[in-house]
């Protein structure tokens, strides 16, 4: 089962700028491909600040 956070691209750009990282880092964090401290912070910000929704794919 794969999890991901759905977020419009414009908000992904805001996350990238907020954390001073690349779009690839944000994308991988939102797809739960990484589990670093930064990835966890990105996911929390996506949900709490930008209305991201967590989806599970079967």
C-alpha distance matrix in Angstrom:
0.0 3.8 6.7 10.1 13.6 15.7 19.2 22.3 23.5 26.7 25.0 23.1 26.7 27.9 25.3 26.3 30.0 29.5 28.0 30.1 27.3 26.2 24.0 21.7 21.2 20.4 17.9 16.1 16.1 14.8 11.8 11.3 12.6 15.4 16.1 19.9 22.3 22.7 19.1 18.9 22.1 21.0 17.9 20.4 23.0 20.8 19.9 23.4 25.7 24.2 22.3 18.9 16.1 12.6 10.1 6.5 5.6 4.8
3.8 0.0 3.8 6.7 10.4 12.5 15.9 18.9 20.0 23.2 21.5 19.4 22.9 24.3 21.7 22.6 26.3 26.0 24.5 26.5 23.7 22.5 20.2 18.0 17.7 16.6 14.1 12.5 12.7 11.2 8.0 8.1 9.5 12.6 13.8 17.4 19.8 19.8 16.0 16.2 19.3 17.7 14.9 17.7 20.0 17.6 17.3 20.9 22.8 21.2 19.7 16.0 13.8 10.4 8.3 5.6 5.0 6.6
6.7 3.8 0.0 3.8 7.1 9.7 13.1 16.4 17.7 20.6 18.6 16.8 20.5 21.4 18.8 20.2 23.7 23.0 21.9 24.2 21.7 20.9 18.6 17.0 16.2 14.5 12.5 11.4 10.6 8.6 6.5 6.5 9.3 11.7 12.4 15.9 17.6 17.5 13.7 13.5 16.3 14.7 11.6 14.2 16.5 14.1 13.6 17.2 19.2 17.7 16.1 12.5 10.3 6.9 5.6 4.3 6.1 8.9
10.1 6.7 3.8 0.0 3.8 6.4 9.4 12.7 14.0 16.9 14.9 13.2 16.8 17.9 15.5 16.9 20.4 20.0 19.1 21.3 19.0 18.0 15.4 14.4 13.8 11.6 9.6 9.3 8.6 5.6 4.4 6.2 9.1 11.4 12.5 15.4 16.9 16.0 12.2 12.5 14.6 12.3 9.5 12.5 14.0 11.2 11.3 15.0 16.5 14.6 13.4 9.6 8.2 5.7 5.4 6.5 8.0 11.5
13.6 10.4 7.1 3.8 0.0 3.8 6.3 10.0 11.8 14.1 11.8 10.6 14.4 15.0 12.9 14.9 18.0 17.4 17.1 19.6 17.8 17.1 14.5 14.3 13.6 10.6 9.4 10.3 8.7 5.1 6.4 8.3 11.4 12.9 13.6 15.9 16.6 15.2 11.8 11.8 13.0 10.4 7.5 10.1 11.1 7.8 7.9 11.7 12.9 10.9 9.7 5.9 5.3 4.4 6.1 8.8 10.9 14.6
15.7 12.5 9.7 6.4 3.8 0.0 3.8 6.9 9.4 11.9 10.2 9.7 13.4 14.3 13.1 15.1 18.0 17.9 18.3 20.4 18.8 17.7 14.5 14.9 15.0 11.7 10.1 12.1 11.3 7.5 8.7 11.5 14.1 15.9 17.0 19.1 19.7 17.9 14.7 15.0 15.6 12.6 10.3 12.6 12.6 8.9 9.3 12.8 13.2 10.3 8.9 5.6 5.4 6.5 7.2 10.4 11.8 15.6
19.2 15.9 13.1 9.4 6.3 3.8 0.0 3.8 6.4 8.3 6.5 6.6 10.1 10.8 10.3 12.5 15.0 15.0 16.0 18.0 16.8 15.9 12.8 14.1 14.3 10.6 9.8 12.6 11.7 8.4 10.7 13.4 15.7 16.9 18.1 19.5 19.7 17.3 14.7 15.2 14.9 11.6 10.3 12.3 11.1 7.3 8.8 11.7 11.0 7.7 7.5 5.1 7.2 9.3 10.9 14.2 15.6 19.3
22.3 18.9 16.4 12.7 10.0 6.9 3.8 0.0 3.8 5.5 5.5 6.5 8.9 10.1 10.9 12.6 14.6 15.4 16.9 18.3 17.3 16.0 12.7 14.6 15.5 12.0 11.2 14.6 14.3 11.3 13.4 16.5 18.3 19.6 21.1 22.2 22.4 19.6 17.4 18.3 17.6 14.1 13.5 15.4 13.6 10.1 11.9 14.3 12.7 9.0 9.6 8.4 10.6 13.0 14.1 17.3 18.2 21.9
23.5 20.0 17.7 14.0 11.8 9.4 6.4 3.8 0.0 3.8 5.4 4.9 6.3 8.7 9.8 10.4 12.5 14.1 15.4 16.0 14.8 13.1 9.7 12.0 13.4 10.4 9.6 13.4 13.8 11.5 13.5 16.7 17.8 18.9 20.9 21.6 22.0 18.8 16.8 18.6 17.7 14.0 14.3 16.6 14.5 11.4 14.1 16.4 14.4 11.1 12.6 11.2 13.6 15.5 16.5 19.4 19.9 23.6
26.7 23.2 20.6 16.9 14.1 11.9 8.3 5.5 3.8 0.0 3.8 5.4 5.1 6.5 8.9 9.9 10.8 12.4 14.5 15.2 14.9 13.8 11.0 14.1 15.1 12.0 12.3 16.0 15.9 13.9 16.5 19.3 20.6 21.2 22.7 23.0 22.8 19.4 18.1 19.6 18.0 14.5 15.3 16.9 14.1 11.6 14.4 15.8 13.1 10.1 12.3 12.0 15.1 17.5 19.1 22.2 23.1 26.9
25.0 21.5 18.6 14.9 11.8 10.2 6.5 5.5 5.4 3.8 0.0 3.8 5.2 4.9 6.3 8.6 9.8 10.3 12.3 13.8 13.7 13.4 10.9 13.8 13.9 10.3 11.3 14.6 13.7 11.7 14.8 17.1 18.9 19.1 20.2 20.4 19.8 16.7 15.4 16.4 14.6 11.3 12.0 13.2 10.3 7.9 10.8 12.1 9.5 6.6 9.3 9.0 12.5 14.9 17.1 20.3 21.8 25.6
23.1 19.4 16.8 13.2 10.6 9.7 6.6 6.5 4.9 5.4 3.8 0.0 3.8 5.4 5.0 6.2 8.7 9.7 10.7 11.9 10.9 10.1 7.4 10.0 10.2 6.8 7.7 11.1 10.6 9.1 12.1 14.4 15.7 15.9 17.4 17.6 17.5 14.2 12.7 14.4 13.2 9.5 10.5 12.7 10.4 8.0 11.4 13.4 11.4 9.0 11.3 9.9 12.9 14.5 16.4 19.2 20.4 24.1
26.7 22.9 20.5 16.8 14.4 13.4 10.1 8.9 6.3 5.1 5.2 3.8 0.0 3.8 5.4 5.0 6.3 8.5 10.0 10.2 9.8 9.0 7.0 10.6 11.1 8.5 10.0 13.4 13.2 12.4 15.3 17.5 18.3 18.2 19.8 19.4 19.1 15.5 14.8 16.8 15.0 11.6 13.5 15.4 12.5 11.0 14.6 15.8 13.2 11.2 14.2 13.3 16.6 18.3 20.2 22.9 24.0 27.7
27.9 24.3 21.4 17.9 15.0 14.3 10.8 10.1 8.7 6.5 4.9 5.4 3.8 0.0 3.8 5.4 5.1 6.0 8.6 9.7 10.5 11.0 9.9 13.3 12.8 10.0 12.3 15.3 14.2 13.5 16.8 18.5 19.8 19.2 20.1 19.4 18.4 14.9 14.7 16.1 13.6 10.6 12.8 13.7 10.3 9.6 13.0 13.4 10.4 9.1 12.6 12.7 16.3 18.3 20.8 23.8 25.4 29.1
25.3 21.7 18.8 15.5 12.9 13.1 10.3 10.9 9.8 8.9 6.3 5.0 5.4 3.8 0.0 3.8 5.4 4.9 6.1 8.2 8.4 9.5 8.6 11.4 10.1 7.1 10.1 12.5 10.8 10.6 14.2 15.4 16.7 15.7 16.4 15.6 14.7 11.2 11.0 12.3 10.0 6.9 9.5 10.7 7.7 7.3 11.1 11.8 9.6 8.9 12.1 11.4 14.9 16.3 18.9 21.6 23.4 27.0
26.3 22.6 20.2 16.9 14.9 15.1 12.5 12.6 10.4 9.9 8.6 6.2 5.0 5.4 3.8 0.0 3.8 5.5 5.5 5.7 5.2 5.9 5.9 9.0 8.1 6.3 9.4 11.8 11.0 11.6 14.7 15.9 16.4 15.3 16.6 15.4 15.0 11.2 11.3 13.6 11.7 8.7 11.7 13.5 11.0 10.7 14.5 15.5 13.4 12.6 15.7 14.6 17.8 18.7 21.0 23.3 24.7 28.2
30.0 26.3 23.7 20.4 18.0 18.0 15.0 14.6 12.5 10.8 9.8 8.7 6.3 5.1 5.4 3.8 0.0 3.8 5.5 5.0 6.8 8.4 9.1 12.4 11.5 10.1 13.2 15.5 14.6 15.2 18.4 19.5 20.1 18.7 19.6 18.1 17.0 13.3 14.2 16.1 13.5 11.1 14.4 15.4 12.3 12.7 16.3 16.5 13.8 13.5 17.1 16.7 20.2 21.6 24.1 26.7 28.2 31.7
29.5 26.0 23.0 20.0 17.4 17.9 15.0 15.4 14.1 12.4 10.3 9.7 8.5 6.0 4.9 5.5 3.8 0.0 3.8 5.7 8.1 10.6 11.4 14.2 12.4 10.7 14.1 16.0 14.2 14.9 18.4 19.0 20.0 18.3 18.4 16.7 15.0 11.5 12.8 14.0 10.8 9.2 12.5 12.7 9.5 10.9 14.3 13.8 11.3 12.0 15.6 15.6 19.1 20.4 23.4 26.0 27.9 31.5
28.0 24.5 21.9 19.1 17.1 18.3 16.0 16.9 15.4 14.5 12.3 10.7 10.0 8.6 6.1 5.5 5.5 3.8 0.0 3.8 5.5 8.8 10.4 12.4 10.0 9.1 12.9 14.0 12.1 13.7 16.9 17.0 17.6 15.4 15.6 13.4 11.8 8.3 10.1 11.8 8.9 7.8 11.5 12.2 10.0 11.5 14.9 14.9 13.2 14.0 17.2 16.5 19.6 20.3 23.1 25.2 27.1 30.5
30.1 26.5 24.2 21.3 19.6 20.4 18.0 18.3 16.0 15.2 13.8 11.9 10.2 9.7 8.2 5.7 5.0 5.7 3.8 0.0 3.8 7.1 9.6 11.9 10.1 10.2 13.7 14.9 14.0 15.8 18.7 19.0 19.0 16.9 17.6 15.3 14.2 10.7 12.5 14.8 12.4 11.0 14.7 15.9 13.6 14.7 18.3 18.5 16.5 16.8 20.1 19.3 22.5 23.1 25.7 27.7 29.2 32.5
27.3 23.7 21.7 19.0 17.8 18.8 16.8 17.3 14.8 14.9 13.7 10.9 9.8 10.5 8.4 5.2 6.8 8.1 5.5 3.8 0.0 3.8 6.8 8.4 6.6 7.5 10.7 11.7 11.4 13.5 15.9 16.3 15.8 14.0 15.3 13.3 13.2 9.5 10.6 13.7 12.2 10.2 13.7 15.6 13.9 14.4 18.0 19.0 17.4 17.2 20.1 18.6 21.4 21.6 23.8 25.5 26.6 29.8
26.2 22.5 20.9 18.0 17.1 17.7 15.9 16.0 13.1 13.8 13.4 10.1 9.0 11.0 9.5 5.9 8.4 10.6 8.8 7.1 3.8 0.0 3.8 5.3 5.3 6.7 8.8 10.1 11.0 12.7 14.6 15.7 14.7 13.7 15.9 14.7 15.4 11.8 11.8 15.2 14.4 11.8 14.6 17.2 15.6 15.2 18.8 20.4 18.8 17.9 20.5 18.6 21.2 21.3 22.9 24.5 25.1 28.3
24.0 20.2 18.6 15.4 14.5 14.5 12.8 12.7 9.7 11.0 10.9 7.4 7.0 9.9 8.6 5.9 9.1 11.4 10.4 9.6 6.8 3.8 0.0 3.8 5.4 5.1 6.1 8.6 9.9 10.6 12.3 14.2 13.6 13.5 16.0 15.6 16.6 13.1 12.0 15.3 14.7 11.4 13.5 16.4 14.9 13.5 17.1 19.1 17.6 15.9 18.2 16.1 18.5 18.8 20.1 21.9 22.3 25.6
21.7 18.0 17.0 14.4 14.3 14.9 14.1 14.6 12.0 14.1 13.8 10.0 10.6 13.3 11.4 9.0 12.4 14.2 12.4 11.9 8.4 5.3 3.8 0.0 3.8 5.4 5.0 6.1 8.5 9.9 10.5 12.2 10.8 10.9 14.0 14.0 15.8 12.8 11.2 14.8 15.1 12.1 13.7 17.1 16.4 14.9 18.2 20.6 19.7 18.1 20.0 17.3 19.1 18.6 19.5 20.6 20.7 23.7
21.2 17.7 16.2 13.8 13.6 15.0 14.3 15.5 13.4 15.1 13.9 10.2 11.1 12.8 10.1 8.1 11.5 12.4 10.0 10.1 6.6 5.3 5.4 3.8 0.0 3.8 5.5 5.3 6.1 8.7 10.0 10.6 9.5 8.5 10.9 10.4 12.0 9.0 7.7 11.4 11.7 9.2 11.2 14.4 13.9 13.2 16.4 18.6 18.0 17.1 19.0 16.4 18.2 17.6 19.0 20.1 20.8 23.8
20.4 16.6 14.5 11.6 10.6 11.7 10.6 12.0 10.4 12.0 10.3 6.8 8.5 10.0 7.1 6.3 10.1 10.7 9.1 10.2 7.5 6.7 5.1 5.4 3.8 0.0 3.8 5.5 5.1 6.2 8.6 9.9 10.2 9.7 11.6 11.6 12.4 9.2 7.4 10.3 10.2 6.9 8.6 11.8 10.9 9.7 13.0 15.3 14.6 13.3 15.2 12.7 14.9 14.7 16.4 18.1 19.2 22.5
17.9 14.1 12.5 9.6 9.4 10.1 9.8 11.2 9.6 12.3 11.3 7.7 10.0 12.3 10.1 9.4 13.2 14.1 12.9 13.7 10.7 8.8 6.1 5.0 5.5 3.8 0.0 3.8 5.5 5.2 6.2 8.7 8.7 9.6 12.3 13.3 14.9 12.2 9.5 12.3 13.1 9.7 10.1 13.7 13.4 11.2 14.0 16.9 16.5 14.6 15.8 12.7 14.2 13.7 14.6 15.9 16.4 19.7
16.1 12.5 11.4 9.3 10.3 12.1 12.6 14.6 13.4 16.0 14.6 11.1 13.4 15.3 12.5 11.8 15.5 16.0 14.0 14.9 11.7 10.1 8.6 6.1 5.3 5.5 3.8 0.0 3.8 5.5 5.1 6.2 5.1 6.1 9.2 10.7 13.0 11.0 8.0 11.0 12.7 10.1 10.2 14.0 14.5 12.8 15.2 18.2 18.4 17.0 17.9 14.6 15.4 14.0 14.8 15.3 15.8 18.6
16.1 12.7 10.6 8.6 8.7 11.3 11.7 14.3 13.8 15.9 13.7 10.6 13.2 14.2 10.8 11.0 14.6 14.2 12.1 14.0 11.4 11.0 9.9 8.5 6.1 5.1 5.5 3.8 0.0 3.8 5.4 5.0 6.0 5.5 7.1 8.5 10.1 8.3 4.8 7.3 9.1 6.7 6.6 10.3 11.2 10.0 12.2 15.0 15.5 14.7 15.6 12.4 13.5 12.1 13.7 14.6 15.9 19.0
14.8 11.2 8.6 5.6 5.1 7.5 8.4 11.3 11.5 13.9 11.7 9.1 12.4 13.5 10.6 11.6 15.2 14.9 13.7 15.8 13.5 12.7 10.6 9.9 8.7 6.2 5.2 5.5 3.8 0.0 3.8 5.4 7.7 8.6 10.0 11.9 13.1 11.2 7.8 9.1 10.5 7.6 6.1 9.8 10.6 8.2 10.0 13.4 14.0 12.5 12.7 9.3 10.1 9.0 10.5 12.0 13.4 16.8
11.8 8.0 6.5 4.4 6.4 8.7 10.7 13.4 13.5 16.5 14.8 12.1 15.3 16.8 14.2 14.7 18.4 18.4 16.9 18.7 15.9 14.6 12.3 10.5 10.0 8.6 6.2 5.1 5.4 3.8 0.0 3.8 5.4 7.9 10.1 12.8 14.8 13.5 9.8 11.3 13.5 11.1 9.4 13.0 14.3 11.9 13.1 16.7 17.6 15.9 15.7 12.0 11.7 9.7 9.8 10.3 10.9 14.0
11.3 8.1 6.5 6.2 8.3 11.5 13.4 16.5 16.7 19.3 17.1 14.4 17.5 18.5 15.4 15.9 19.5 19.0 17.0 19.0 16.3 15.7 14.2 12.2 10.6 9.9 8.7 6.2 5.0 5.4 3.8 0.0 3.8 5.4 6.7 9.9 12.2 11.8 8.0 9.0 12.0 10.6 8.7 12.1 14.1 12.6 13.5 16.7 18.1 17.2 17.0 13.4 13.0 10.4 11.0 10.8 12.0 14.6
12.6 9.5 9.3 9.1 11.4 14.1 15.7 18.3 17.8 20.6 18.9 15.7 18.3 19.8 16.7 16.4 20.1 20.0 17.6 19.0 15.8 14.7 13.6 10.8 9.5 10.2 8.7 5.1 6.0 7.7 5.4 3.8 0.0 3.8 6.9 9.7 12.8 12.3 9.0 11.0 14.0 12.5 11.6 15.1 16.8 15.4 16.8 19.9 21.0 20.0 20.2 16.6 16.5 14.0 14.1 13.5 13.9 16.0
15.4 12.6 11.7 11.4 12.9 15.9 16.9 19.6 18.9 21.2 19.1 15.9 18.2 19.2 15.7 15.3 18.7 18.3 15.4 16.9 14.0 13.7 13.5 10.9 8.5 9.7 9.6 6.1 5.5 8.6 7.9 5.4 3.8 0.0 3.8 6.0 9.3 9.1 6.3 8.6 11.6 10.8 10.6 13.7 15.5 15.0 16.6 19.2 20.3 19.9 20.5 17.3 17.7 15.4 16.4 16.1 17.0 19.2
16.1 13.8 12.4 12.5 13.6 17.0 18.1 21.1 20.9 22.7 20.2 17.4 19.8 20.1 16.4 16.6 19.6 18.4 15.6 17.6 15.3 15.9 16.0 14.0 10.9 11.6 12.3 9.2 7.1 10.0 10.1 6.7 6.9 3.8 0.0 3.8 6.7 8.0 5.6 6.4 9.8 10.3 9.9 12.2 14.6 14.8 15.9 18.0 19.6 19.8 20.3 17.4 17.7 15.3 16.8 16.5 18.2 20.2
19.9 17.4 15.9 15.4 15.9 19.1 19.5 22.2 21.6 23.0 20.4 17.6 19.4 19.4 15.6 15.4 18.1 16.7 13.4 15.3 13.3 14.7 15.6 14.0 10.4 11.6 13.3 10.7 8.5 11.9 12.8 9.9 9.7 6.0 3.8 0.0 3.8 5.3 5.0 6.3 8.7 9.8 10.7 12.4 14.3 15.3 16.8 18.4 19.5 20.2 21.3 18.8 19.8 17.9 19.9 20.0 21.7 23.9
22.3 19.8 17.6 16.9 16.6 19.7 19.7 22.4 22.0 22.8 19.8 17.5 19.1 18.4 14.7 15.0 17.0 15.0 11.8 14.2 13.2 15.4 16.6 15.8 12.0 12.4 14.9 13.0 10.1 13.1 14.8 12.2 12.8 9.3 6.7 3.8 0.0 3.8 5.5 5.2 6.3 8.7 10.0 10.7 12.4 14.3 15.7 16.4 17.6 18.9 20.3 18.4 19.7 18.3 20.9 21.5 23.7 26.1
22.7 19.8 17.5 16.0 15.2 17.9 17.3 19.6 18.8 19.4 16.7 14.2 15.5 14.9 11.2 11.2 13.3 11.5 8.3 10.7 9.5 11.8 13.1 12.8 9.0 9.2 12.2 11.0 8.3 11.2 13.5 11.8 12.3 9.1 8.0 5.3 3.8 0.0 3.8 5.4 5.0 6.1 8.7 9.9 10.5 12.2 14.4 15.3 15.6 16.6 18.5 16.7 18.6 17.7 20.3 21.4 23.4 26.2
19.1 16.0 13.7 12.2 11.8 14.7 14.7 17.4 16.8 18.1 15.4 12.7 14.8 14.7 11.0 11.3 14.2 12.8 10.1 12.5 10.6 11.8 12.0 11.2 7.7 7.4 9.5 8.0 4.8 7.8 9.8 8.0 9.0 6.3 5.6 5.0 5.5 3.8 0.0 3.8 5.4 5.1 6.2 8.7 9.9 10.5 12.5 14.2 15.0 15.4 16.7 14.2 15.7 14.4 16.7 17.7 19.6 22.4
18.9 16.2 13.5 12.5 11.8 15.0 15.2 18.3 18.6 19.6 16.4 14.4 16.8 16.1 12.3 13.6 16.1 14.0 11.8 14.8 13.7 15.2 15.3 14.8 11.4 10.3 12.3 11.0 7.3 9.1 11.3 9.0 11.0 8.6 6.4 6.3 5.2 5.4 3.8 0.0 3.8 5.4 5.2 6.2 8.6 9.8 10.8 12.2 13.7 14.7 15.6 13.5 14.6 13.2 16.0 17.0 19.6 22.3
22.1 19.3 16.3 14.6 13.0 15.6 14.9 17.6 17.7 18.0 14.6 13.2 15.0 13.6 10.0 11.7 13.5 10.8 8.9 12.4 12.2 14.4 14.7 15.1 11.7 10.2 13.1 12.7 9.1 10.5 13.5 12.0 14.0 11.6 9.8 8.7 6.3 5.0 5.4 3.8 0.0 3.8 5.5 5.1 6.1 8.5 10.0 10.4 11.3 12.8 14.4 13.1 15.1 14.7 17.9 19.5 22.1 25.1
21.0 17.7 14.7 12.3 10.4 12.6 11.6 14.1 14.0 14.5 11.3 9.5 11.6 10.6 6.9 8.7 11.1 9.2 7.8 11.0 10.2 11.8 11.4 12.1 9.2 6.9 9.7 10.1 6.7 7.6 11.1 10.6 12.5 10.8 10.3 9.8 8.7 6.1 5.1 5.4 3.8 0.0 3.8 5.5 5.2 6.0 8.7 10.0 10.1 10.6 12.4 10.7 13.1 13.0 16.0 18.0 20.3 23.5
17.9 14.9 11.6 9.5 7.5 10.3 10.3 13.5 14.3 15.3 12.0 10.5 13.5 12.8 9.5 11.7 14.4 12.5 11.5 14.7 13.7 14.6 13.5 13.7 11.2 8.6 10.1 10.2 6.6 6.1 9.4 8.7 11.6 10.6 9.9 10.7 10.0 8.7 6.2 5.2 5.5 3.8 0.0 3.8 5.5 5.0 6.3 8.6 9.9 10.0 10.7 8.4 9.9 9.4 12.6 14.5 17.1 20.4
20.4 17.7 14.2 12.5 10.1 12.6 12.3 15.4 16.6 16.9 13.2 12.7 15.4 13.7 10.7 13.5 15.4 12.7 12.2 15.9 15.6 17.2 16.4 17.1 14.4 11.8 13.7 14.0 10.3 9.8 13.0 12.1 15.1 13.7 12.2 12.4 10.7 9.9 8.7 6.2 5.1 5.5 3.8 0.0 3.8 5.4 5.3 6.0 8.0 9.5 10.1 9.0 10.8 10.8 14.4 16.6 19.6 22.8
23.0 20.0 16.5 14.0 11.1 12.6 11.1 13.6 14.5 14.1 10.3 10.4 12.5 10.3 7.7 11.0 12.3 9.5 10.0 13.6 13.9 15.6 14.9 16.4 13.9 10.9 13.4 14.5 11.2 10.6 14.3 14.1 16.8 15.5 14.6 14.3 12.4 10.5 9.9 8.6 6.1 5.2 5.5 3.8 0.0 3.8 5.5 5.2 5.2 6.9 8.9 8.6 11.5 12.6 16.1 18.8 21.6 25.0
20.8 17.6 14.1 11.2 7.8 8.9 7.3 10.1 11.4 11.6 7.9 8.0 11.0 9.6 7.3 10.7 12.7 10.9 11.5 14.7 14.4 15.2 13.5 14.9 13.2 9.7 11.2 12.8 10.0 8.2 11.9 12.6 15.4 15.0 14.8 15.3 14.3 12.2 10.5 9.8 8.5 6.0 5.0 5.4 3.8 0.0 3.8 5.8 5.7 5.0 6.4 5.2 8.4 9.8 13.2 16.1 18.7 22.2
19.9 17.3 13.6 11.3 7.9 9.3 8.8 11.9 14.1 14.4 10.8 11.4 14.6 13.0 11.1 14.5 16.3 14.3 14.9 18.3 18.0 18.8 17.1 18.2 16.4 13.0 14.0 15.2 12.2 10.0 13.1 13.5 16.8 16.6 15.9 16.8 15.7 14.4 12.5 10.8 10.0 8.7 6.3 5.3 5.5 3.8 0.0 3.8 5.9 5.8 5.0 4.3 6.4 8.1 11.7 14.8 17.8 21.2
23.4 20.9 17.2 15.0 11.7 12.8 11.7 14.3 16.4 15.8 12.1 13.4 15.8 13.4 11.8 15.5 16.5 13.8 14.9 18.5 19.0 20.4 19.1 20.6 18.6 15.3 16.9 18.2 15.0 13.4 16.7 16.7 19.9 19.2 18.0 18.4 16.4 15.3 14.2 12.2 10.4 10.0 8.6 6.0 5.2 5.8 3.8 0.0 3.8 6.1 6.1 7.5 9.7 11.6 15.3 18.3 21.5 24.8
25.7 22.8 19.2 16.5 12.9 13.2 11.0 12.7 14.4 13.1 9.5 11.4 13.2 10.4 9.6 13.4 13.8 11.3 13.2 16.5 17.4 18.8 17.6 19.7 18.0 14.6 16.5 18.4 15.5 14.0 17.6 18.1 21.0 20.3 19.6 19.5 17.6 15.6 15.0 13.7 11.3 10.1 9.9 8.0 5.2 5.7 5.9 3.8 0.0 3.8 6.0 8.1 11.3 13.7 17.3 20.5 23.4 26.9
24.2 21.2 17.7 14.6 10.9 10.3 7.7 9.0 11.1 10.1 6.6 9.0 11.2 9.1 8.9 12.6 13.5 12.0 14.0 16.8 17.2 17.9 15.9 18.1 17.1 13.3 14.6 17.0 14.7 12.5 15.9 17.2 20.0 19.9 19.8 20.2 18.9 16.6 15.4 14.7 12.8 10.6 10.0 9.5 6.9 5.0 5.8 6.1 3.8 0.0 3.8 5.7 9.3 12.2 15.3 18.8 21.3 24.9
22.3 19.7 16.1 13.4 9.7 8.9 7.5 9.6 12.6 12.3 9.3 11.3 14.2 12.6 12.1 15.7 17.1 15.6 17.2 20.1 20.1 20.5 18.2 20.0 19.0 15.2 15.8 17.9 15.6 12.7 15.7 17.0 20.2 20.5 20.3 21.3 20.3 18.5 16.7 15.6 14.4 12.4 10.7 10.1 8.9 6.4 5.0 6.1 6.0 3.8 0.0 3.8 6.5 9.9 12.8 16.5 19.1 22.6
18.9 16.0 12.5 9.6 5.9 5.6 5.1 8.4 11.2 12.0 9.0 9.9 13.3 12.7 11.4 14.6 16.7 15.6 16.5 19.3 18.6 18.6 16.1 17.3 16.4 12.7 12.7 14.6 12.4 9.3 12.0 13.4 16.6 17.3 17.4 18.8 18.4 16.7 14.2 13.5 13.1 10.7 8.4 9.0 8.6 5.2 4.3 7.5 8.1 5.7 3.8 0.0 3.8 6.7 9.7 13.2 15.7 19.3
16.1 13.8 10.3 8.2 5.3 5.4 7.2 10.6 13.6 15.1 12.5 12.9 16.6 16.3 14.9 17.8 20.2 19.1 19.6 22.5 21.4 21.2 18.5 19.1 18.2 14.9 14.2 15.4 13.5 10.1 11.7 13.0 16.5 17.7 17.7 19.8 19.7 18.6 15.7 14.6 15.1 13.1 9.9 10.8 11.5 8.4 6.4 9.7 11.3 9.3 6.5 3.8 0.0 3.8 6.4 10.1 12.8 16.2
12.6 10.4 6.9 5.7 4.4 6.5 9.3 13.0 15.5 17.5 14.9 14.5 18.3 18.3 16.3 18.7 21.6 20.4 20.3 23.1 21.6 21.3 18.8 18.6 17.6 14.7 13.7 14.0 12.1 9.0 9.7 10.4 14.0 15.4 15.3 17.9 18.3 17.7 14.4 13.2 14.7 13.0 9.4 10.8 12.6 9.8 8.1 11.6 13.7 12.2 9.9 6.7 3.8 0.0 3.8 6.9 10.0 13.3
10.1 8.3 5.6 5.4 6.1 7.2 10.9 14.1 16.5 19.1 17.1 16.4 20.2 20.8 18.9 21.0 24.1 23.4 23.1 25.7 23.8 22.9 20.1 19.5 19.0 16.4 14.6 14.8 13.7 10.5 9.8 11.0 14.1 16.4 16.8 19.9 20.9 20.3 16.7 16.0 17.9 16.0 12.6 14.4 16.1 13.2 11.7 15.3 17.3 15.3 12.8 9.7 6.4 3.8 0.0 3.8 6.5 9.8
6.5 5.6 4.3 6.5 8.8 10.4 14.2 17.3 19.4 22.2 20.3 19.2 22.9 23.8 21.6 23.3 26.7 26.0 25.2 27.7 25.5 24.5 21.9 20.6 20.1 18.1 15.9 15.3 14.6 12.0 10.3 10.8 13.5 16.1 16.5 20.0 21.5 21.4 17.7 17.0 19.5 18.0 14.5 16.6 18.8 16.1 14.8 18.3 20.5 18.8 16.5 13.2 10.1 6.9 3.8 0.0 3.8 6.5
5.6 5.0 6.1 8.0 10.9 11.8 15.6 18.2 19.9 23.1 21.8 20.4 24.0 25.4 23.4 24.7 28.2 27.9 27.1 29.2 26.6 25.1 22.3 20.7 20.8 19.2 16.4 15.8 15.9 13.4 10.9 12.0 13.9 17.0 18.2 21.7 23.7 23.4 19.6 19.6 22.1 20.3 17.1 19.6 21.6 18.7 17.8 21.5 23.4 21.3 19.1 15.7 12.8 10.0 6.5 3.8 0.0 3.8
4.8 6.6 8.9 11.5 14.6 15.6 19.3 21.9 23.6 26.9 25.6 24.1 27.7 29.1 27.0 28.2 31.7 31.5 30.5 32.5 29.8 28.3 25.6 23.7 23.8 22.5 19.7 18.6 19.0 16.8 14.0 14.6 16.0 19.2 20.2 23.9 26.1 26.2 22.4 22.3 25.1 23.5 20.4 22.8 25.0 22.2 21.2 24.8 26.9 24.9 22.6 19.3 16.2 13.3 9.8 6.5 3.8 0.0
